[in-house]
């Protein structure tokens, strides 16, 4: 049986904001999206089926989050949505983030570079610590600090199929700041599952993300 690959989602050839997610599966199930983040479900009628409704909720959360990050300055057709890994990965232990193998990250980066060739991307939102770890590890951009070293995956996590950084708080070093990737502004941001910001996440990251919003306004 041929492996199912999750597709990049866009609604217009003029899309200009690239959003890079993690991997294509719902965290609590084996369901794999046809399109990244089930983004297409946002434009479908809501279903009363619980499993289908969960897909819609993820898509709704995605668009709510990226509209917030961009201060509602962009049309919904301006976004192009993909993942660093578009393959179905083995499930991580409960409560853990699945580990993206290097070969899958390399393939995902080639997909991202192809998107940059085909679309006139104005800026990039790269979500999560692991995604930004791989983007730096593979030379897509450089934050010129210790983020890459601090974000190396722990060996026991890799062995058991989950990602846990040597220093989880390393993402605070880069979140919300502007970097250049192939000459295009790139902003590392929290994953969609951490929005709306609450409690400790809000205390640690709100100021950084508000700075990100202000920098995006200047573009």
C-alpha positions as CSV (number, residue, x, y, z in Angstrom):
1,X,0.0,0.0,0.0
2,X,1.4,3.4,-1.0
3,X,2.2,5.7,1.8
4,X,-0.2,8.7,2.2
5,X,1.6,12.0,2.2
6,X,-0.1,15.1,3.6
7,X,-0.4,18.0,1.1
8,X,0.4,21.6,1.4
9,X,-2.8,23.8,1.6
10,X,-3.3,27.0,-0.2
11,X,-6.3,28.7,-1.8
12,X,-4.6,31.2,-4.1
13,X,-1.5,31.2,-6.3
14,X,-0.9,34.7,-4.8
15,X,-0.5,33.3,-1.2
16,X,2.3,35.2,0.5
17,X,2.6,34.0,4.1
18,X,4.1,30.6,4.7
19,X,3.2,28.7,7.9
20,X,5.3,25.7,8.8
21,X,3.8,23.1,11.2
22,X,5.2,20.0,12.7
23,X,3.7,16.7,11.4
24,X,0.3,15.7,10.0
25,X,-1.4,13.7,12.7
26,X,-3.7,14.6,15.5
27,X,-1.8,14.2,18.7
28,X,-4.4,11.9,20.3
29,X,-5.3,9.7,17.3
30,X,-3.9,7.9,14.3
31,X,-5.8,10.1,11.9
32,X,-3.6,11.7,9.3
33,X,-4.6,14.9,7.5
34,X,-5.0,15.1,3.7
35,X,-3.9,18.7,4.0
36,X,-1.6,20.2,6.6
37,X,-3.5,21.1,9.9
38,X,-6.7,19.9,8.3
39,X,-6.8,23.4,6.9
40,X,-9.4,22.5,4.3
41,X,-11.9,21.7,7.1
42,X,-12.2,25.4,8.0
43,X,-14.0,26.0,4.7
44,X,-16.4,23.0,5.1
45,X,-19.7,22.9,7.0
46,X,-19.3,21.9,10.6
47,X,-20.0,18.2,11.3
48,X,-21.8,16.8,14.3
49,X,-19.4,13.8,14.2
50,X,-17.0,14.1,17.1
51,X,-13.9,13.0,15.0
52,X,-14.7,15.3,12.1
53,X,-15.4,18.2,14.5
54,X,-11.9,17.8,16.1
55,X,-10.4,18.3,12.6
56,X,-12.5,21.5,12.1
57,X,-11.4,22.8,15.5
58,X,-7.7,22.3,14.7
59,X,-8.2,24.2,11.4
60,X,-10.2,27.0,13.2
61,X,-7.4,27.3,15.8
62,X,-4.8,27.5,13.1
63,X,-6.5,30.4,11.3
64,X,-7.4,32.2,14.5
65,X,-3.7,31.9,15.7
66,X,-2.1,33.1,12.5
67,X,-4.6,35.9,12.1
68,X,-3.7,37.0,15.6
69,X,0.1,36.8,14.8
70,X,-0.5,38.9,11.7
71,X,-2.8,41.4,13.4
72,X,-5.6,40.5,11.0
73,X,-3.8,42.4,8.2
74,X,-4.0,39.5,5.8
75,X,-6.7,37.8,3.8
76,X,-7.3,34.2,4.6
77,X,-6.2,33.4,1.0
78,X,-2.8,34.9,1.7
79,X,-1.7,31.9,3.8
80,X,0.0,28.7,2.6
81,X,0.1,25.9,5.1
82,X,2.6,23.0,5.2
83,X,4.5,20.8,7.7
84,X,8.2,20.2,8.1
85,X,7.2,16.5,8.1
86,X,4.3,15.4,5.9
87,X,4.7,11.7,6.5
88,X,2.7,9.5,9.0
89,X,5.1,9.0,11.9
90,X,4.9,6.4,14.6
91,X,2.9,7.6,17.6
92,X,4.9,9.1,20.4
93,X,4.3,8.1,24.1
94,X,1.4,9.8,25.7
95,X,2.0,13.5,26.4
96,X,5.2,13.6,24.3
97,X,6.0,15.3,21.0
98,X,6.8,12.9,18.2
99,X,10.4,12.9,17.0
100,X,10.9,13.9,13.3
101,X,13.8,11.9,11.8
102,X,16.5,13.8,10.0
103,X,15.6,12.2,6.6
104,X,12.0,13.4,6.9
105,X,13.1,16.9,8.0
106,X,15.4,17.1,4.9
107,X,12.6,16.1,2.6
108,X,10.3,18.6,4.3
109,X,12.9,21.4,3.8
110,X,13.2,20.6,0.1
111,X,9.4,20.9,-0.1
112,X,9.7,24.3,1.7
113,X,12.3,25.5,-0.7
114,X,10.1,24.5,-3.6
115,X,7.3,26.5,-2.2
116,X,9.6,29.5,-2.0
117,X,10.4,29.0,-5.7
118,X,6.7,28.8,-6.7
119,X,5.2,31.5,-4.5
120,X,6.2,35.1,-3.7
121,X,6.5,34.6,0.1
122,X,6.7,37.8,2.1
123,X,7.5,36.1,5.4
124,X,7.5,32.7,7.2
125,X,6.0,31.6,10.5
126,X,7.9,28.5,11.7
127,X,6.1,26.8,14.6
128,X,7.6,24.8,17.5
129,X,11.1,24.2,19.0
130,X,11.7,21.0,17.0
131,X,10.8,22.5,13.7
132,X,13.1,25.4,14.3
133,X,15.8,23.0,15.5
134,X,15.8,21.2,12.2
135,X,15.5,24.3,10.1
136,X,18.7,25.6,11.7
137,X,20.4,22.2,11.8
138,X,19.9,21.8,8.1
139,X,21.2,25.3,7.3
140,X,17.9,27.0,6.4
141,X,18.6,29.9,8.8
142,X,20.8,30.7,11.7
143,X,19.9,32.4,15.0
144,X,23.6,33.0,15.9
145,X,23.1,31.9,19.6
146,X,23.1,28.6,21.5
147,X,19.6,27.6,20.4
148,X,20.8,24.8,18.2
149,X,23.0,23.3,20.9
150,X,20.4,23.6,23.6
151,X,17.7,22.1,21.3
152,X,19.6,18.9,20.5
153,X,17.2,16.0,21.1
154,X,17.9,13.8,24.1
155,X,19.1,10.4,23.1
156,X,16.5,8.5,25.2
157,X,13.8,10.4,23.5
158,X,15.0,9.6,20.0
159,X,15.2,6.0,21.0
160,X,11.6,6.0,22.2
161,X,10.3,8.1,19.3
162,X,9.8,11.4,21.0
163,X,11.4,14.8,20.9
164,X,12.7,16.4,24.1
165,X,15.3,19.1,23.9
166,X,18.4,19.1,26.1
167,X,17.0,22.5,27.3
168,X,13.3,23.0,26.7
169,X,13.4,26.7,27.6
170,X,15.9,27.3,24.7
171,X,12.9,28.3,22.5
172,X,12.7,31.5,24.6
173,X,16.0,32.5,23.0
174,X,14.5,32.8,19.5
175,X,10.6,32.9,19.8
176,X,9.1,35.9,18.1
177,X,12.4,37.3,16.8
178,X,13.1,38.0,13.1
179,X,15.6,36.0,11.2
180,X,16.4,35.6,7.5
181,X,15.9,32.3,5.6
182,X,16.9,32.5,1.9
183,X,16.6,36.3,2.3
184,X,13.0,36.0,3.6
185,X,12.0,37.1,7.1
186,X,11.3,34.1,9.3
187,X,9.7,34.2,12.8
188,X,9.9,31.2,15.1
189,X,6.6,31.0,17.0
190,X,4.8,28.6,19.4
191,X,2.9,25.7,18.0
192,X,-0.9,26.2,17.4
193,X,-1.7,23.8,20.2
194,X,-0.3,26.3,22.7
195,X,-2.7,29.1,21.6
196,X,-4.6,30.8,23.2
197,X,-1.8,31.5,25.6
198,X,-2.5,30.4,29.2
199,X,-0.7,30.5,32.6
200,X,3.0,29.8,32.4
201,X,3.1,29.8,28.6
202,X,1.5,33.2,28.6
203,X,3.8,34.5,31.3
204,X,6.9,33.3,29.3
205,X,5.9,33.9,25.7
206,X,3.3,36.7,25.4
207,X,5.7,39.6,25.3
208,X,7.9,37.7,22.7
209,X,4.9,37.1,20.5
210,X,3.6,40.6,20.8
211,X,7.0,41.8,19.6
212,X,6.6,39.4,16.7
213,X,3.3,40.9,15.8
214,X,4.8,44.4,15.9
215,X,7.7,43.3,13.6
216,X,5.4,41.7,11.1
217,X,3.4,45.0,10.9
218,X,6.5,46.7,9.6
219,X,7.0,44.3,6.7
